[in-house]
Amino acid sequence: MTIAALAVGLVTLVTGTDLGEARFLELHAEIAPDEEETWRTIPWRTDLGAARVEAARLGRPLFLWAMNGHPLGCT
């Protein structure tokens, strides 16, 4: 079973609307970010300590994104 088929099943279960796999894939392609989007080209760091050392070495500021809760604000 593909992930798309699982997603279609979940949408059907939750909303009662059967999208069908083809329509789901079409919608997914519309909302998926393009590989060329600027934020995807940034070499993000996940290790704060290493990022701090690198920023100091390069004389650059450190951007820290911290949050509490659901990443979509659904808390």
Summary of the structure (lengths in Angstrom):
residues: 75
radius of gyration: 19.1
end to end distance: 31.2
largest distance: 55.1
contacts: 110
relative contact order: 0.08
helix: 52%
strand: 0%
